[in-house]
Structure formats: C-alpha cells, structure tokens
Amino acid sequence: MTYINRVQSTEYRVQSTEYRLQSTDYRVQITMKNSVTHTKSKAFAVRIIRFYKYLTEKKKEYILAKQILRSGTSIGANVRESYSAQSNADFTHKLQIALKEADETAYWLELLVESEIITEDMFNSLSTDLKEVTSLLAA
C-alpha cells in the first residue's frame, strides 16, 4: 500500500502501493490501477463478458445473460469510479455499490444454475471468483 503523506505544502512521501491524498476538508483514497481489487474486479468483468457470449451464442439465453452482464461488469466500473471519489464518504459509497452489484451477480448465477442453464461446475468457478472480489470489497 502506497501512501503519499503531505510533508510540506509541496512535498509528499511515498510509503507503499496505494495513494492517499489529504486536504484540509476531506481525505480521498485513490487506488492505483494495479491494486488487487481493481485487477480482480476487471478480470471478473472480462470473464462475465465471455460468459455472456457463451450464454447468448450457445445457450440462446438473452434475458438472464443481459442481467448478469450488467451487474457483473458494474462491479469493476464502480471500483474504478471510486478512484475519482470526492470524499471518504463518496469513496465508501462507490465500493458499497460495487458490493451490491456483486450480490446481484450472485443472484443471477444462482438462477442460472438452478434453472439448469449452466452446469454446477460453471457456477462454482464463477462463484469462486465472485466471492474473491466480494471479500476484497468487504475488507
């Protein structure tokens, strides 16, 4: 984790892999693009896009595919949006939205496996990745 601490008005000291900027009114945490949460949520989004293609092309499932595409890619989008948060509260809010989207994605995955559109193995694989992202967001 990288922290940039204000030493004087124009000096900053780097301490690890995340950036933390301070001002007199609020503190904003800006995560670098290579943070674990960003990397995992983006990789999950790419996996969801490929899963969407599979559902629409091979399984001819369009409604649930579109739902999981929206919620599954929204996780990473909200993580990315948290980089430009204007306050700690805004930063936290963006990550809470990402967590809600992850929960919605889990719901769509459950529906897909329970309706036998996808196999138990596919569900377990995607669910494992989703749980990993969720645990990072909840930390």
N, C-alpha and C positions, 0 to 999 in steps of 0.2 A: 504494500500500500504506500503510495507516494503522497506526502503532504507538502504543500508549499506554505510555509509559515511566514507571515509578514515580519521581517526583522526591522526594517525602517520603511519609510513611505515608498521606496522603490526597490527594496531588496527582498528576495524570497529565498527560503532554504528548502531544498528538496529532501524528503525523508523516505519515500517509498513509491508504490505504483499507482496510487490514485492522487488526484489533485484536490485540494481543499482550499477554496478561496474565502477570505474573510473580508467583510466590510463592517462599517460601524453599525449598520442596521440589521443585517442578517448574515448568515453563513450559508454558502451554497457548496454542496459537494458535487464535483464534476468528475465522473469516472472516465478514465482513458478508454479508448476504443478497444484495447486489448484486455479489458477486465474479464474475469471469468464469467460474470453474469451476462455481459454483452456477448461474449463469444458463444456461450451455451444457448442463449435465447435466439441468437441469429442462426446458429446451426439447427436448432429445433424448427425455426421458421422455414428454412430451406427444406428440411425433411417433411414438413407439413405440405409444402408446395408440391413436392414429389408424390406425396400420399394423395393429395387432391387429384393429380393427374391420373394416378392409378385408379382411384375411385370413379372418376368420370369416364376414363377410357376403357378400363377392363370390367368394372362392376356396373357401369351405367347408372351410378348413384350421383345425383346432382344436388339435391336439396341439402342433405346432411354434409356432403362434400363442401359445399359453399359455406356452410356454418362453421365447420372446423377450419376451413381456410382462413376465414375472417378472425376467429378467436385465436387460432394458433399463431398467426403472423402478427397479431396485435400485441402479443406479449413482448416480443423484441422491439417493436415500434415504440411501446411505452417506456421500455428500458432506455432506448436511445433518446426519447424525448426528455427523460429525466436529466440528461446532461445539460440541458438548457433551462433547468428549473431556476426560478427567480428567488426562491427562498427554501429553507429547510422543509417547511410545510408543503410547498409545491413539489419538491423532490420526493418526499414521502408519499404524497398523493399519487404521483405518476407510478411509483412502484406498487402502490396498493391497487391501482387499476390493472397493472400487469398481472398481479396475483389473482384478481377476479377473472381476468381473461384466461389464465391458466386453469382455474377451477371450471370455467365454462367449457374449455377444451376437453377436460377430463370427462365432463358430462357427455359430450358428443362422442368421445371414444367409447364410453360405456354403452351408449345407444347402438353404435355400430357393431360392437361385439355381441351384445345381447340380441340384436336382430339378425345375427349371423351373416352380416355383410362382410365382416373381416374375421380372420381367424383369431384364436386365443393367442397365438404366438405374435401376430402383428400387434394386437392390443398390448401385450406385455412389453414388447420392445418400445413402442411409442410411449406407453405409460411410464416406463422406467426413465426415459429421457425427460418426460414432463415432470416427474417427481423431482428429478435432479434440479431442473430450472426452478421449480416451486420452492424447494428448500433453500436455494440461493436467494430468492426474493424474500422469503420469510425470515431470513437471518438478520 
